[in-house]
């Protein structure tokens, strides 16, 4: 049996019965391992902003992707060199 989203004024009702915006529908997962300090920083930002860690990480990923689209490799090189300078 296949399930089709039910559209209603830009909203989808998936088979889970959860109503979500069609623009915000997630269709895949991304798993990464990070340093515990970075995870704590993401959790602190999420708490301060009353958002989930996933929302914060997605926002940062989108911002980074946009920066890369604008500047290309220079953007990534600048980020990685900055990070290299802070590692011990």
PDB file of N, CA, C and O in Angstrom:
ATOM      1  N   UNK A   1       0.840  -1.176   0.000  1.00  0.00           N
ATOM      2  CA  UNK A   1       0.000   0.000   0.000  1.00  0.00           C
ATOM      3  C   UNK A   1       0.885   1.239   0.000  1.00  0.00           C
ATOM      4  O   UNK A   1       1.850   1.310   0.761  1.00  0.00           O
ATOM      5  N   UNK A   2       0.572   2.205  -0.835  1.00  0.00           N
ATOM      6  CA  UNK A   2       1.311   3.465  -0.856  1.00  0.00           C
ATOM      7  C   UNK A   2       0.443   4.568  -0.283  1.00  0.00           C
ATOM      8  O   UNK A   2      -0.783   4.530  -0.381  1.00  0.00           O
ATOM      9  N   UNK A   3       1.085   5.531   0.304  1.00  0.00           N
ATOM     10  CA  UNK A   3       0.385   6.664   0.899  1.00  0.00           C
ATOM     11  C   UNK A   3       0.704   7.905   0.109  1.00  0.00           C
ATOM     12  O   UNK A   3       1.862   8.145  -0.232  1.00  0.00           O
ATOM     13  N   UNK A   4      -0.276   8.674  -0.180  1.00  0.00           N
ATOM     14  CA  UNK A   4      -0.102   9.930  -0.883  1.00  0.00           C
ATOM     15  C   UNK A   4      -0.373  11.080   0.084  1.00  0.00           C
ATOM     16  O   UNK A   4      -1.336  11.030   0.850  1.00  0.00           O
ATOM     17  N   UNK A   5       0.471  12.119   0.055  1.00  0.00           N
ATOM     18  CA  UNK A   5       0.181  13.283   0.894  1.00  0.00           C
ATOM     19  C   UNK A   5      -1.149  13.905   0.485  1.00  0.00           C
ATOM     20  O   UNK A   5      -1.489  13.929  -0.698  1.00  0.00           O
ATOM     21  N   UNK A   6      -1.883  14.394   1.438  1.00  0.00           N
ATOM     22  CA  UNK A   6      -3.156  15.062   1.187  1.00  0.00           C
ATOM     23  C   UNK A   6      -2.907  16.554   1.313  1.00  0.00           C
ATOM     24  O   UNK A   6      -2.563  17.030   2.394  1.00  0.00           O
ATOM     25  N   UNK A   7      -3.072  17.301   0.227  1.00  0.00           N
ATOM     26  CA  UNK A   7      -2.803  18.731   0.239  1.00  0.00           C
ATOM     27  C   UNK A   7      -4.000  19.523   0.727  1.00  0.00           C
ATOM     28  O   UNK A   7      -5.145  19.202   0.408  1.00  0.00           O
ATOM     29  N   UNK A   8      -3.726  20.556   1.502  1.00  0.00           N
ATOM     30  CA  UNK A   8      -4.798  21.427   1.991  1.00  0.00           C
ATOM     31  C   UNK A   8      -4.189  22.781   2.311  1.00  0.00           C
ATOM     32  O   UNK A   8      -3.536  22.939   3.342  1.00  0.00           O
ATOM     33  N   UNK A   9      -4.394  23.754   1.443  1.00  0.00           N
ATOM     34  CA  UNK A   9      -3.878  25.099   1.638  1.00  0.00           C
ATOM     35  C   UNK A   9      -2.384  25.107   1.931  1.00  0.00           C
ATOM     36  O   UNK A   9      -1.931  25.776   2.860  1.00  0.00           O
ATOM     37  N   UNK A  10      -1.612  24.354   1.130  1.00  0.00           N
ATOM     38  CA  UNK A  10      -0.160  24.334   1.298  1.00  0.00           C
ATOM     39  C   UNK A  10       0.318  23.449   2.426  1.00  0.00           C
ATOM     40  O   UNK A  10       1.503  23.476   2.761  1.00  0.00           O
ATOM     41  N   UNK A  11      -0.560  22.667   3.023  1.00  0.00           N
ATOM     42  CA  UNK A  11      -0.164  21.781   4.111  1.00  0.00           C
ATOM     43  C   UNK A  11      -0.319  20.339   3.673  1.00  0.00           C
ATOM     44  O   UNK A  11      -1.182  20.030   2.852  1.00  0.00           O
ATOM     45  N   UNK A  12       0.507  19.450   4.211  1.00  0.00           N
ATOM     46  CA  UNK A  12       0.430  18.035   3.901  1.00  0.00           C
ATOM     47  C   UNK A  12       0.074  17.253   5.150  1.00  0.00           C
ATOM     48  O   UNK A  12       0.547  17.559   6.245  1.00  0.00           O
ATOM     49  N   UNK A  13      -0.760  16.248   4.979  1.00  0.00           N
ATOM     50  CA  UNK A  13      -1.079  15.328   6.058  1.00  0.00           C
ATOM     51  C   UNK A  13      -0.472  13.993   5.663  1.00  0.00           C
ATOM     52  O   UNK A  13      -1.047  13.264   4.854  1.00  0.00           O
ATOM     53  N   UNK A  14       0.665  13.672   6.218  1.00  0.00           N
ATOM     54  CA  UNK A  14       1.363  12.443   5.877  1.00  0.00           C
ATOM     55  C   UNK A  14       0.701  11.259   6.560  1.00  0.00           C
ATOM     56  O   UNK A  14      -0.214  11.430   7.366  1.00  0.00           O
ATOM     57  N   UNK A  15       1.165  10.059   6.237  1.00  0.00           N
ATOM     58  CA  UNK A  15       0.559   8.854   6.811  1.00  0.00           C
ATOM     59  C   UNK A  15       0.678   8.811   8.327  1.00  0.00           C
ATOM     60  O   UNK A  15      -0.060   8.076   8.982  1.00  0.00           O
ATOM     61  N   UNK A  16       1.594   9.585   8.892  1.00  0.00           N
ATOM     62  CA  UNK A  16       1.744   9.632  10.345  1.00  0.00           C
ATOM     63  C   UNK A  16       0.630  10.435  10.990  1.00  0.00           C
ATOM     64  O   UNK A  16       0.454  10.385  12.207  1.00  0.00           O
ATOM     65  N   UNK A  17      -0.127  11.177  10.184  1.00  0.00           N
ATOM     66  CA  UNK A  17      -1.182  12.012  10.727  1.00  0.00           C
ATOM     67  C   UNK A  17      -0.679  13.346  11.225  1.00  0.00           C
ATOM     68  O   UNK A  17      -1.429  14.107  11.837  1.00  0.00           O
ATOM     69  N   UNK A  18       0.595  13.641  10.968  1.00  0.00           N
ATOM     70  CA  UNK A  18       1.180  14.907  11.412  1.00  0.00           C
ATOM     71  C   UNK A  18       1.005  15.927  10.296  1.00  0.00           C
ATOM     72  O   UNK A  18       1.356  15.667   9.145  1.00  0.00           O
ATOM     73  N   UNK A  19       0.474  17.058  10.633  1.00  0.00           N
ATOM     74  CA  UNK A  19       0.266  18.132   9.675  1.00  0.00           C
ATOM     75  C   UNK A  19       1.528  18.965   9.629  1.00  0.00           C
ATOM     76  O   UNK A  19       1.991  19.452  10.660  1.00  0.00           O
ATOM     77  N   UNK A  20       2.096  19.136   8.428  1.00  0.00           N
ATOM     78  CA  UNK A  20       3.297  19.940   8.308  1.00  0.00           C
ATOM     79  C   UNK A  20       3.256  20.730   7.018  1.00  0.00           C
ATOM     80  O   UNK A  20       2.577  20.348   6.065  1.00  0.00           O
ATOM     81  N   UNK A  21       3.979  21.825   6.991  1.00  0.00           N
ATOM     82  CA  UNK A  21       4.032  22.668   5.807  1.00  0.00           C
ATOM     83  C   UNK A  21       4.718  21.920   4.674  1.00  0.00           C
ATOM     84  O   UNK A  21       5.716  21.233   4.893  1.00  0.00           O
ATOM     85  N   UNK A  22       4.186  22.050   3.467  1.00  0.00           N
ATOM     86  CA  UNK A  22       4.792  21.400   2.305  1.00  0.00           C
ATOM     87  C   UNK A  22       6.208  21.906   2.082  1.00  0.00           C
ATOM     88  O   UNK A  22       7.067  21.156   1.618  1.00  0.00           O
ATOM     89  N   UNK A  23       6.461  23.172   2.408  1.00  0.00           N
ATOM     90  CA  UNK A  23       7.790  23.736   2.239  1.00  0.00           C
ATOM     91  C   UNK A  23       8.783  23.164   3.238  1.00  0.00           C
ATOM     92  O   UNK A  23       9.984  23.145   2.973  1.00  0.00           O
ATOM     93  N   UNK A  24       8.304  22.705   4.367  1.00  0.00           N
ATOM     94  CA  UNK A  24       9.179  22.222   5.419  1.00  0.00           C
ATOM     95  C   UNK A  24       9.280  20.703   5.466  1.00  0.00           C
ATOM     96  O   UNK A  24       9.942  20.169   6.355  1.00  0.00           O
ATOM     97  N   UNK A  25       8.648  19.993   4.543  1.00  0.00           N
ATOM     98  CA  UNK A  25       8.663  18.539   4.558  1.00  0.00           C
ATOM     99  C   UNK A  25      10.097  18.036   4.422  1.00  0.00           C
ATOM    100  O   UNK A  25      10.839  18.489   3.550  1.00  0.00           O
ATOM    101  N   UNK A  26      10.471  17.129   5.259  1.00  0.00           N
ATOM    102  CA  UNK A  26      11.805  16.540   5.228  1.00  0.00           C
ATOM    103  C   UNK A  26      11.716  15.199   4.520  1.00  0.00           C
ATOM    104  O   UNK A  26      10.779  14.436   4.756  1.00  0.00           O
ATOM    105  N   UNK A  27      12.674  14.902   3.659  1.00  0.00           N
ATOM    106  CA  UNK A  27      12.604  13.654   2.926  1.00  0.00           C
ATOM    107  C   UNK A  27      13.848  12.784   3.072  1.00  0.00           C
ATOM    108  O   UNK A  27      13.936  11.728   2.446  1.00  0.00           O
ATOM    109  N   UNK A  28      14.814  13.215   3.893  1.00  0.00           N
ATOM    110  CA  UNK A  28      16.009  12.402   4.094  1.00  0.00           C
ATOM    111  C   UNK A  28      16.670  12.755   5.424  1.00  0.00           C
ATOM    112  O   UNK A  28      16.316  13.743   6.067  1.00  0.00           O
ATOM    113  N   UNK A  29      17.623  11.941   5.814  1.00  0.00           N
ATOM    114  CA  UNK A  29      18.360  12.163   7.065  1.00  0.00           C
ATOM    115  C   UNK A  29      19.822  12.456   6.756  1.00  0.00           C
ATOM    116  O   UNK A  29      20.345  12.072   5.710  1.00  0.00           O
ATOM    117  N   UNK A  30      20.465  13.139   7.684  1.00  0.00           N
ATOM    118  CA  UNK A  30      21.892  13.411   7.605  1.00  0.00           C
ATOM    119  C   UNK A  30      22.453  13.187   9.001  1.00  0.00           C
ATOM    120  O   UNK A  30      22.021  13.822   9.963  1.00  0.00           O
ATOM    121  N   UNK A  31      23.411  12.286   9.102  1.00  0.00           N
ATOM    122  CA  UNK A  31      24.015  12.000  10.406  1.00  0.00           C
ATOM    123  C   UNK A  31      25.496  12.350  10.354  1.00  0.00           C
ATOM    124  O   UNK A  31      26.208  11.952   9.432  1.00  0.00           O
ATOM    125  N   UNK A  32      25.946  13.090  11.343  1.00  0.00           N
ATOM    126  CA  UNK A  32      27.360  13.456  11.434  1.00  0.00           C
ATOM    127  C   UNK A  32      27.818  13.295  12.872  1.00  0.00           C
ATOM    128  O   UNK A  32      27.031  13.431  13.809  1.00  0.00           O
ATOM    129  N   UNK A  33      29.095  13.004  13.033  1.00  0.00           N
ATOM    130  CA  UNK A  33      29.694  12.954  14.360  1.00  0.00           C
ATOM    131  C   UNK A  33      30.427  14.268  14.574  1.00  0.00           C
ATOM    132  O   UNK A  33      31.148  14.734  13.692  1.00  0.00           O
ATOM    133  N   UNK A  34      30.244  14.863  15.740  1.00  0.00           N
ATOM    134  CA  UNK A  34      30.880  16.139  16.057  1.00  0.00           C
ATOM    135  C   UNK A  34      31.521  16.055  17.435  1.00  0.00           C
ATOM    136  O   UNK A  34      31.232  15.151  18.219  1.00  0.00           O
ATOM    137  N   UNK A  35      32.386  17.002  17.708  1.00  0.00           N
ATOM    138  CA  UNK A  35      32.993  17.090  19.036  1.00  0.00           C
ATOM    139  C   UNK A  35      31.914  17.423  20.056  1.00  0.00           C
ATOM    140  O   UNK A  35      30.938  18.104  19.740  1.00  0.00           O
ATOM    141  N   UNK A  36      32.094  16.944  21.266  1.00  0.00           N
ATOM    142  CA  UNK A  36      31.090  17.179  22.311  1.00  0.00           C
ATOM    143  C   UNK A  36      30.912  18.674  22.587  1.00  0.00           C
ATOM    144  O   UNK A  36      29.812  19.113  22.925  1.00  0.00           O
ATOM    145  N   UNK A  37      31.983  19.458  22.446  1.00  0.00           N
ATOM    146  CA  UNK A  37      31.886  20.900  22.677  1.00  0.00           C
ATOM    147  C   UNK A  37      30.963  21.553  21.651  1.00  0.00           C
ATOM    148  O   UNK A  37      30.198  22.457  21.989  1.00  0.00           O
ATOM    149  N   UNK A  38      31.032  21.097  20.396  1.00  0.00           N
ATOM    150  CA  UNK A  38      30.171  21.650  19.356  1.00  0.00           C
ATOM    151  C   UNK A  38      28.719  21.265  19.608  1.00  0.00           C
ATOM    152  O   UNK A  38      27.816  22.081  19.422  1.00  0.00           O
ATOM    153  N   UNK A  39      28.497  20.051  20.022  1.00  0.00           N
ATOM    154  CA  UNK A  39      27.124  19.615  20.337  1.00  0.00           C
ATOM    155  C   UNK A  39      26.551  20.458  21.475  1.00  0.00           C
ATOM    156  O   UNK A  39      25.399  20.888  21.410  1.00  0.00           O
ATOM    157  N   UNK A  40      27.340  20.694  22.505  1.00  0.00           N
ATOM    158  CA  UNK A  40      26.880  21.517  23.625  1.00  0.00           C
ATOM    159  C   UNK A  40      26.575  22.943  23.170  1.00  0.00           C
ATOM    160  O   UNK A  40      25.613  23.559  23.629  1.00  0.00           O
ATOM    161  N   UNK A  41      27.404  23.459  22.263  1.00  0.00           N
ATOM    162  CA  UNK A  41      27.170  24.807  21.743  1.00  0.00           C
ATOM    163  C   UNK A  41      25.856  24.852  20.961  1.00  0.00           C
ATOM    164  O   UNK A  41      25.088  25.803  21.103  1.00  0.00           O
ATOM    165  N   UNK A  42      25.589  23.835  20.139  1.00  0.00           N
ATOM    166  CA  UNK A  42      24.334  23.776  19.374  1.00  0.00           C
ATOM    167  C   UNK A  42      23.141  23.654  20.314  1.00  0.00           C
ATOM    168  O   UNK A  42      22.103  24.272  20.075  1.00  0.00           O
ATOM    169  N   UNK A  43      23.273  22.874  21.368  1.00  0.00           N
ATOM    170  CA  UNK A  43      22.195  22.728  22.348  1.00  0.00           C
ATOM    171  C   UNK A  43      21.928  24.039  23.073  1.00  0.00           C
ATOM    172  O   UNK A  43      20.776  24.384  23.337  1.00  0.00           O
ATOM    173  N   UNK A  44      22.993  24.772  23.395  1.00  0.00           N
ATOM    174  CA  UNK A  44      22.829  26.063  24.074  1.00  0.00           C
ATOM    175  C   UNK A  44      22.137  27.077  23.163  1.00  0.00           C
ATOM    176  O   UNK A  44      21.261  27.820  23.608  1.00  0.00           O
ATOM    177  N   UNK A  45      22.525  27.107  21.905  1.00  0.00           N
ATOM    178  CA  UNK A  45      21.889  28.022  20.951  1.00  0.00           C
ATOM    179  C   UNK A  45      20.425  27.648  20.787  1.00  0.00           C
ATOM    180  O   UNK A  45      19.552  28.516  20.789  1.00  0.00           O
ATOM    181  N   UNK A  46      20.158  26.357  20.646  1.00  0.00           N
ATOM    182  CA  UNK A  46      18.772  25.893  20.477  1.00  0.00           C
ATOM    183  C   UNK A  46      17.915  26.293  21.678  1.00  0.00           C
ATOM    184  O   UNK A  46      16.785  26.755  21.513  1.00  0.00           O
ATOM    185  N   UNK A  47      18.446  26.118  22.872  1.00  0.00           N
ATOM    186  CA  UNK A  47      17.697  26.479  24.080  1.00  0.00           C
ATOM    187  C   UNK A  47      17.433  27.990  24.128  1.00  0.00           C
ATOM    188  O   UNK A  47      16.329  28.430  24.449  1.00  0.00           O
ATOM    189  N   UNK A  48      18.459  28.763  23.805  1.00  0.00           N
ATOM    190  CA  UNK A  48      18.327  30.228  23.819  1.00  0.00           C
ATOM    191  C   UNK A  48      17.291  30.700  22.809  1.00  0.00           C
ATOM    192  O   UNK A  48      16.563  31.659  23.065  1.00  0.00           O
ATOM    193  N   UNK A  49      17.221  30.034  21.667  1.00  0.00           N
ATOM    194  CA  UNK A  49      16.313  30.429  20.594  1.00  0.00           C
ATOM    195  C   UNK A  49      14.965  29.717  20.648  1.00  0.00           C
ATOM    196  O   UNK A  49      14.110  29.940  19.790  1.00  0.00           O
ATOM    197  N   UNK A  50      14.773  28.865  21.649  1.00  0.00           N
ATOM    198  CA  UNK A  50      13.547  28.063  21.776  1.00  0.00           C
ATOM    199  C   UNK A  50      13.273  27.272  20.501  1.00  0.00           C
ATOM    200  O   UNK A  50      12.157  27.267  19.982  1.00  0.00           O
ATOM    201  N   UNK A  51      14.294  26.619  20.020  1.00  0.00           N
ATOM    202  CA  UNK A  51      14.237  25.807  18.802  1.00  0.00           C
ATOM    203  C   UNK A  51      14.864  24.448  19.092  1.00  0.00           C
ATOM    204  O   UNK A  51      15.498  24.254  20.129  1.00  0.00           O
ATOM    205  N   UNK A  52      14.681  23.522  18.178  1.00  0.00           N
ATOM    206  CA  UNK A  52      15.329  22.216  18.327  1.00  0.00           C
ATOM    207  C   UNK A  52      16.757  22.303  17.799  1.00  0.00           C
ATOM    208  O   UNK A  52      17.086  23.180  17.001  1.00  0.00           O
ATOM    209  N   UNK A  53      17.590  21.391  18.251  1.00  0.00           N
ATOM    210  CA  UNK A  53      18.962  21.319  17.752  1.00  0.00           C
ATOM    211  C   UNK A  53      18.936  21.083  16.243  1.00  0.00           C
ATOM    212  O   UNK A  53      19.744  21.655  15.511  1.00  0.00           O
ATOM    213  N   UNK A  54      18.018  20.250  15.782  1.00  0.00           N
ATOM    214  CA  UNK A  54      17.906  19.969  14.346  1.00  0.00           C
ATOM    215  C   UNK A  54      17.611  21.247  13.562  1.00  0.00           C
ATOM    216  O   UNK A  54      18.188  21.461  12.496  1.00  0.00           O
ATOM    217  N   UNK A  55      16.725  22.095  14.072  1.00  0.00           N
ATOM    218  CA  UNK A  55      16.410  23.353  13.382  1.00  0.00           C
ATOM    219  C   UNK A  55      17.632  24.266  13.321  1.00  0.00           C
ATOM    220  O   UNK A  55      17.883  24.898  12.295  1.00  0.00           O
ATOM    221  N   UNK A  56      18.386  24.338  14.405  1.00  0.00           N
ATOM    222  CA  UNK A  56      19.580  25.184  14.447  1.00  0.00           C
ATOM    223  C   UNK A  56      20.620  24.658  13.468  1.00  0.00           C
ATOM    224  O   UNK A  56      21.198  25.426  12.698  1.00  0.00           O
ATOM    225  N   UNK A  57      20.857  23.359  13.496  1.00  0.00           N
ATOM    226  CA  UNK A  57      21.848  22.773  12.592  1.00  0.00           C
ATOM    227  C   UNK A  57      21.445  22.965  11.134  1.00  0.00           C
ATOM    228  O   UNK A  57      22.287  23.271  10.291  1.00  0.00           O
ATOM    229  N   UNK A  58      20.174  22.787  10.838  1.00  0.00           N
ATOM    230  CA  UNK A  58      19.707  22.977   9.464  1.00  0.00           C
ATOM    231  C   UNK A  58      19.889  24.429   9.030  1.00  0.00           C
ATOM    232  O   UNK A  58      20.288  24.686   7.894  1.00  0.00           O
ATOM    233  N   UNK A  59      19.605  25.374   9.909  1.00  0.00           N
ATOM    234  CA  UNK A  59      19.780  26.790   9.575  1.00  0.00           C
ATOM    235  C   UNK A  59      21.248  27.091   9.286  1.00  0.00           C
ATOM    236  O   UNK A  59      21.565  27.790   8.323  1.00  0.00           O
ATOM    237  N   UNK A  60      22.144  26.561  10.124  1.00  0.00           N
ATOM    238  CA  UNK A  60      23.573  26.781   9.902  1.00  0.00           C
ATOM    239  C   UNK A  60      24.045  26.115   8.614  1.00  0.00           C
ATOM    240  O   UNK A  60      24.852  26.685   7.880  1.00  0.00           O
ATOM    241  N   UNK A  61      23.547  24.917   8.337  1.00  0.00           N
ATOM    242  CA  UNK A  61      23.910  24.236   7.092  1.00  0.00           C
ATOM    243  C   UNK A  61      23.425  25.022   5.874  1.00  0.00           C
ATOM    244  O   UNK A  61      24.150  25.160   4.889  1.00  0.00           O
ATOM    245  N   UNK A  62      22.210  25.531   5.947  1.00  0.00           N
ATOM    246  CA  UNK A  62      21.687  26.335   4.836  1.00  0.00           C
ATOM    247  C   UNK A  62      22.499  27.612   4.642  1.00  0.00           C
ATOM    248  O   UNK A  62      22.793  27.999   3.511  1.00  0.00           O
ATOM    249  N   UNK A  63      22.862  28.266   5.749  1.00  0.00           N
ATOM    250  CA  UNK A  63      23.659  29.491   5.658  1.00  0.00           C
ATOM    251  C   UNK A  63      25.030  29.185   5.051  1.00  0.00           C
ATOM    252  O   UNK A  63      25.525  29.939   4.213  1.00  0.00           O
ATOM    253  N   UNK A  64      25.631  28.092   5.470  1.00  0.00           N
ATOM    254  CA  UNK A  64      26.925  27.694   4.914  1.00  0.00           C
ATOM    255  C   UNK A  64      26.828  27.343   3.440  1.00  0.00           C
ATOM    256  O   UNK A  64      27.715  27.677   2.654  1.00  0.00           O
ATOM    257  N   UNK A  65      25.764  26.677   3.074  1.00  0.00           N
ATOM    258  CA  UNK A  65      25.557  26.317   1.672  1.00  0.00           C
ATOM    259  C   UNK A  65      25.399  27.565   0.812  1.00  0.00           C
ATOM    260  O   UNK A  65      25.947  27.641  -0.288  1.00  0.00           O
ATOM    261  N   UNK A  66      24.646  28.546   1.317  1.00  0.00           N
ATOM    262  CA  UNK A  66      24.478  29.807   0.588  1.00  0.00           C
ATOM    263  C   UNK A  66      25.806  30.555   0.462  1.00  0.00           C
ATOM    264  O   UNK A  66      26.116  31.112  -0.591  1.00  0.00           O
ATOM    265  N   UNK A  67      26.581  30.562   1.541  1.00  0.00           N
ATOM    266  CA  UNK A  67      27.899  31.203   1.496  1.00  0.00           C
ATOM    267  C   UNK A  67      28.803  30.549   0.469  1.00  0.00           C
ATOM    268  O   UNK A  67      29.531  31.230  -0.254  1.00  0.00           O
ATOM    269  N   UNK A  68      28.755  29.234   0.409  1.00  0.00           N
ATOM    270  CA  UNK A  68      29.565  28.506  -0.572  1.00  0.00           C
ATOM    271  C   UNK A  68      29.095  28.797  -1.992  1.00  0.00           C
ATOM    272  O   UNK A  68      29.914  28.943  -2.900  1.00  0.00           O
ATOM    273  N   UNK A  69      27.771  28.883  -2.190  1.00  0.00           N
ATOM    274  CA  UNK A  69      27.245  29.192  -3.525  1.00  0.00           C
ATOM    275  C   UNK A  69      27.738  30.556  -4.000  1.00  0.00           C
ATOM    276  O   UNK A  69      28.007  30.740  -5.187  1.00  0.00           O
ATOM    277  N   UNK A  70      27.857  31.509  -3.079  1.00  0.00           N
ATOM    278  CA  UNK A  70      28.269  32.860  -3.435  1.00  0.00           C
ATOM    279  C   UNK A  70      29.773  32.968  -3.669  1.00  0.00           C
ATOM    280  O   UNK A  70      30.216  33.636  -4.603  1.00  0.00           O
ATOM    281  N   UNK A  71      30.562  32.297  -2.805  1.00  0.00           N
ATOM    282  CA  UNK A  71      32.015  32.488  -2.835  1.00  0.00           C
ATOM    283  C   UNK A  71      32.803  31.282  -3.323  1.00  0.00           C
ATOM    284  O   UNK A  71      33.990  31.404  -3.625  1.00  0.00           O
ATOM    285  N   UNK A  72      32.170  30.134  -3.405  1.00  0.00           N
ATOM    286  CA  UNK A  72      32.864  28.936  -3.865  1.00  0.00           C
ATOM    287  C   UNK A  72      33.900  28.443  -2.864  1.00  0.00           C
ATOM    288  O   UNK A  72      33.720  28.561  -1.652  1.00  0.00           O
ATOM    289  N   UNK A  73      34.973  27.896  -3.386  1.00  0.00           N
ATOM    290  CA  UNK A  73      36.011  27.275  -2.558  1.00  0.00           C
ATOM    291  C   UNK A  73      36.633  28.234  -1.552  1.00  0.00           C
ATOM    292  O   UNK A  73      37.061  27.815  -0.477  1.00  0.00           O
ATOM    293  N   UNK A  74      36.685  29.515  -1.895  1.00  0.00           N
ATOM    294  CA  UNK A  74      37.268  30.496  -0.972  1.00  0.00           C
ATOM    295  C   UNK A  74      36.518  30.514   0.355  1.00  0.00           C
ATOM    296  O   UNK A  74      37.126  30.653   1.416  1.00  0.00           O
ATOM    297  N   UNK A  75      35.203  30.374   0.292  1.00  0.00           N
ATOM    298  CA  UNK A  75      34.385  30.356   1.501  1.00  0.00           C
ATOM    299  C   UNK A  75      34.773  29.177   2.389  1.00  0.00           C
ATOM    300  O   UNK A  75      34.995  29.334   3.590  1.00  0.00           O
ATOM    301  N   UNK A  76      34.850  28.009   1.787  1.00  0.00           N
ATOM    302  CA  UNK A  76      35.189  26.804   2.541  1.00  0.00           C
ATOM    303  C   UNK A  76      36.608  26.873   3.081  1.00  0.00           C
ATOM    304  O   UNK A  76      36.849  26.503   4.230  1.00  0.00           O
ATOM    305  N   UNK A  77      37.542  27.337   2.278  1.00  0.00           N
ATOM    306  CA  UNK A  77      38.933  27.459   2.722  1.00  0.00           C
ATOM    307  C   UNK A  77      39.042  28.406   3.913  1.00  0.00           C
ATOM    308  O   UNK A  77      39.778  28.130   4.861  1.00  0.00           O
ATOM    309  N   UNK A  78      38.314  29.517   3.868  1.00  0.00           N
ATOM    310  CA  UNK A  78      38.342  30.480   4.967  1.00  0.00           C
ATOM    311  C   UNK A  78      37.804  29.851   6.254  1.00  0.00           C
ATOM    312  O   UNK A  78      38.381  30.031   7.326  1.00  0.00           O
ATOM    313  N   UNK A  79      36.689  29.108   6.142  1.00  0.00           N
ATOM    314  CA  UNK A  79      36.124  28.441   7.317  1.00  0.00           C
ATOM    315  C   UNK A  79      37.071  27.400   7.886  1.00  0.00           C
ATOM    316  O   UNK A  79      37.277  27.339   9.098  1.00  0.00           O
ATOM    317  N   UNK A  80      37.645  26.585   7.021  1.00  0.00           N
ATOM    318  CA  UNK A  80      38.528  25.525   7.492  1.00  0.00           C
ATOM    319  C   UNK A  80      39.818  26.076   8.071  1.00  0.00           C
ATOM    320  O   UNK A  80      40.331  25.525   9.044  1.00  0.00           O
ATOM    321  N   UNK A  81      40.359  27.149   7.502  1.00  0.00           N
ATOM    322  CA  UNK A  81      41.586  27.732   8.058  1.00  0.00           C
ATOM    323  C   UNK A  81      41.312  28.369   9.413  1.00  0.00           C
ATOM    324  O   UNK A  81      42.163  28.314  10.301  1.00  0.00           O
ATOM    325  N   UNK A  82      40.141  28.970   9.586  1.00  0.00           N
ATOM    326  CA  UNK A  82      39.759  29.556  10.876  1.00  0.00           C
ATOM    327  C   UNK A  82      39.636  28.459  11.915  1.00  0.00           C
ATOM    328  O   UNK A  82      40.091  28.614  13.049  1.00  0.00           O
ATOM    329  N   UNK A  83      39.025  27.358  11.531  1.00  0.00           N
ATOM    330  CA  UNK A  83      38.839  26.222  12.440  1.00  0.00           C
ATOM    331  C   UNK A  83      40.185  25.616  12.815  1.00  0.00           C
ATOM    332  O   UNK A  83      40.400  25.254  13.972  1.00  0.00           O
ATOM    333  N   UNK A  84      41.087  25.505  11.856  1.00  0.00           N
ATOM    334  CA  UNK A  84      42.407  24.936  12.098  1.00  0.00           C
ATOM    335  C   UNK A  84      43.170  25.760  13.131  1.00  0.00           C
ATOM    336  O   UNK A  84      43.906  25.219  13.957  1.00  0.00           O
ATOM    337  N   UNK A  85      42.982  27.078  13.071  1.00  0.00           N
ATOM    338  CA  UNK A  85      43.665  27.979  14.005  1.00  0.00           C
ATOM    339  C   UNK A  85      43.158  27.875  15.430  1.00  0.00           C
ATOM    340  O   UNK A  85      43.857  28.284  16.357  1.00  0.00           O
ATOM    341  N   UNK A  86      41.937  27.329  15.636  1.00  0.00           N
ATOM    342  CA  UNK A  86      41.371  27.222  16.989  1.00  0.00           C
ATOM    343  C   UNK A  86      41.569  25.842  17.595  1.00  0.00           C
ATOM    344  O   UNK A  86      41.344  25.656  18.791  1.00  0.00           O
ATOM    345  N   UNK A  87      41.992  24.856  16.779  1.00  0.00           N
ATOM    346  CA  UNK A  87      42.198  23.512  17.312  1.00  0.00           C
ATOM    347  C   UNK A  87      43.480  23.466  18.110  1.00  0.00           C
ATOM    348  O   UNK A  87      44.438  24.182  17.819  1.00  0.00           O
ATOM    349  N   UNK A  88      43.487  22.612  19.123  1.00  0.00           N
ATOM    350  CA  UNK A  88      44.700  22.475  19.932  1.00  0.00           C
ATOM    351  C   UNK A  88      45.320  21.122  19.737  1.00  0.00           C
ATOM    352  O   UNK A  88      46.351  20.823  20.339  1.00  0.00           O
TER     353      UNK A  88
END
